[in-house]
Amino acid sequence: MNAALPASPPATAEVVPRHSLFDDAQAVITGTLFVALALLLFRQAGLMTGGTAGIALVIHYASGWRFGALFFVVNLPFYWLAWRRMGRRFTLKTFAAVALLSVLSELLPRWLAIGHIEPVFAALAGGLLAGAGFLILFRHRASLGGLNVLVLWLQDRLGWRAGYTQLALDLTILLAATPWVDAQRLALSVLAAAAMNVALAVNHRADRYVAF
């Protein structure tokens, strides 16, 4: 999802003011809420997702442990990479986003009850919601930890498009969920991952938006 988050502005471009603390705070809240809503749709429809959320869901299905706590713990090893490679500000904003998503994933089912949802709609709407949420976070130099940190670092260093890299990793995680997800829901989970990551690949580009 060519370096989408450059450390400094291009020489030929005007200097863009940094995002304020308020800008970053509302981005973390808004982007994380979008992703939390997407996860609610996925869980309601029995779908899987990729990234560290997907890893946490696989462990959740296999063990019955609470998803929010698992998601927070799974992300812990990746903070070292974030701190060393992406910087202190990125790491702190990412930590805040992960903590907020862990809380929202436990609270949203109490605040929002969904009686019925078509799985195809859940896949497409959830994928696009998650893509929009990640896009907001990425443009404010934040992420939801884990594989987001890895793919952003690969995009910065190697020019690999984060959306496509994330898609390849997500598909690997989805395949790991086959013991707990039937073929139809696995196919819809792949559709959701494609919707999310194509949205990121199309919209998260250095030639269209530069964030500091």
C-alpha positions in Angstrom: 0.0 0.0 0.0 7.4 4.4 -4.6 7.7 5.8 -0.9 4.2 6.9 0.1 5.4 8.4 3.4 8.6 10.3 2.6 10.7 11.5 5.5 11.0 14.9 3.9 9.2 16.7 1.1 10.4 16.5 -2.5 12.8 19.3 -3.4 10.5 20.6 -6.1 7.4 20.7 -3.9 6.3 23.4 -1.5 6.9 22.7 2.1 3.7 21.2 3.5 2.8 22.1 7.2 2.9 19.2 9.6 -0.3 17.8 10.9 -1.3 19.3 14.2 -1.8 17.2 17.3 -5.6 17.7 16.9 -5.3 16.6 13.2 -3.5 13.4 14.2 -5.8 12.7 17.1 -9.0 12.9 15.1 -7.4 10.8 12.4 -6.5 8.0 14.8 -10.0 8.1 16.3 -11.8 8.2 12.9 -9.6 5.7 11.1 -9.7 3.2 14.0 -13.5 3.5 14.3 -13.9 2.8 10.6 -11.7 -0.4 11.0 -13.6 -1.4 14.1 -16.9 -1.1 12.3 -15.5 -3.2 9.5 -14.4 -5.9 11.9 -17.9 -5.9 13.5 -19.4 -6.6 10.0 -16.9 -9.3 9.4 -17.5 -11.0 12.7 -21.3 -10.7 12.3 -21.1 -12.4 8.9 -18.5 -15.0 10.1 -15.8 -13.7 7.8 -12.1 -13.5 8.3 -9.7 -10.7 7.7 -5.9 -10.3 7.2 -3.2 -8.5 9.1 -2.6 -8.9 12.8 -6.4 -8.7 13.2 -6.6 -11.8 11.1 -3.9 -13.5 13.1 -5.8 -12.6 16.4 -9.1 -13.9 14.9 -7.5 -17.3 14.0 -6.2 -17.6 17.5 -9.6 -16.5 18.9 -11.4 -19.2 16.8 -8.9 -21.8 17.8 -8.7 -21.0 21.6 -11.8 -19.0 22.5 -9.6 -16.2 24.0 -10.9 -12.6 23.8 -10.1 -11.0 20.5 -9.4 -7.5 21.9 -6.6 -8.8 24.2 -5.2 -11.1 21.5 -5.0 -8.2 19.0 -3.1 -6.1 21.5 -0.6 -8.8 22.4 0.0 -10.0 18.8 1.1 -6.4 17.9 3.6 -6.1 20.7 6.6 -7.6 18.8 6.1 -5.1 15.9 6.6 -2.0 18.0 10.4 -2.5 17.9 10.4 -2.4 14.1 8.1 0.7 14.2 10.3 2.5 16.7 13.6 1.7 14.8 12.4 2.1 11.3 9.4 4.5 11.3 10.2 6.8 14.2 8.8 7.7 17.6 5.8 9.7 16.5 4.7 6.9 14.2 5.1 4.3 16.9 3.2 6.3 19.6 0.3 7.0 17.2 0.2 3.4 16.2 0.3 2.2 19.8 -2.7 4.5 20.5 -4.6 3.2 17.5 -4.0 -0.4 18.4 -5.1 0.2 22.0 -8.2 2.0 20.8 -9.1 -0.8 18.4 -8.7 -3.4 21.1 -11.2 -1.5 23.3 -13.6 -0.7 20.5 -13.7 -4.4 19.3 -15.0 -5.3 22.8 -17.4 -2.4 23.2 -19.0 -2.0 19.7 -21.0 -5.3 19.9 -22.7 -3.8 23.0 -23.4 -0.5 21.3 -24.5 -1.7 17.9 -26.6 -4.8 17.4 -27.0 -6.1 13.8 -29.9 -8.4 13.3 -29.1 -9.6 9.8 -26.4 -8.8 7.3 -25.8 -10.4 3.8 -22.3 -11.8 3.8 -21.5 -10.4 0.3 -22.5 -6.9 1.6 -20.4 -7.4 4.8 -17.4 -8.4 2.7 -17.6 -5.4 0.3 -18.8 -2.8 2.8 -16.4 -4.0 5.5 -13.5 -4.2 3.1 -14.1 -0.6 1.9 -14.6 0.7 5.4 -11.4 -0.9 6.5 -9.6 0.5 3.5 -10.8 4.0 4.2 -9.8 3.6 7.9 -6.3 2.5 7.0 -6.0 5.3 4.5 -6.8 7.9 7.1 -4.3 6.4 9.5 -1.5 6.0 6.9 -1.9 9.6 5.7 -1.3 10.7 9.3 1.8 8.4 9.6 0.0 5.9 11.9 -1.1 2.4 11.4 -2.7 -0.5 13.3 0.6 -2.1 14.0 1.9 -5.5 13.0 1.9 -6.1 9.3 0.9 -2.5 8.6 4.2 -1.4 10.0 6.0 -4.0 7.9 4.3 -3.2 4.6 4.7 0.6 5.1 8.4 0.1 5.8 8.8 -2.1 2.7 7.0 0.6 0.7 9.3 3.3 2.1 12.5 1.3 1.6 11.8 -0.8 -1.5 9.0 0.9 -3.2 6.7 -2.1 -2.9 3.0 -0.9 -3.2 1.6 -1.4 0.3 -1.8 -2.4 -0.9 -0.5 -5.3 -3.0 2.1 -6.4 -0.4 -0.6 -6.4 2.3 -3.0 -8.4 0.0 -0.4 -11.2 -0.4 0.1 -11.4 3.3 -3.6 -11.3 4.0 -4.3 -14.1 1.6 -1.7 -16.3 3.5 -3.5 -15.5 6.8 -6.9 -16.3 5.3 -5.6 -19.7 4.1 -4.5 -20.4 7.7 -8.2 -20.0 8.8 -9.5 -22.8 6.7 -10.1 -25.2 9.7 -12.6 -22.7 11.1 -14.1 -21.0 8.0 -16.0 -22.8 5.3 -15.2 -22.4 1.6 -17.9 -19.9 0.9 -17.0 -17.6 3.8 -13.3 -18.0 3.0 -14.1 -16.8 -0.6 -16.0 -13.8 0.8 -13.1 -13.1 3.1 -10.8 -13.0 0.1 -13.3 -10.6 -1.6 -13.2 -8.3 1.5 -9.4 -8.3 1.6 -9.3 -7.5 -2.2 -11.8 -4.6 -1.7 -9.7 -3.2 1.2 -6.3 -3.5 -0.4 -7.3 -2.4 -3.9 -8.7 0.8 -2.3 -5.4 1.3 -0.6 -3.3 0.6 -3.6 -5.3 3.1 -5.7 -5.6 5.9 -3.2 -2.4 5.6 -1.0 0.1 7.1 -3.5 2.9 9.6 -3.0 2.1 11.4 -6.2 -1.4 12.1 -4.9 -0.9 12.9 -1.2 2.1 13.7 0.9 1.6 13.6 4.7 4.0 14.9 7.4 
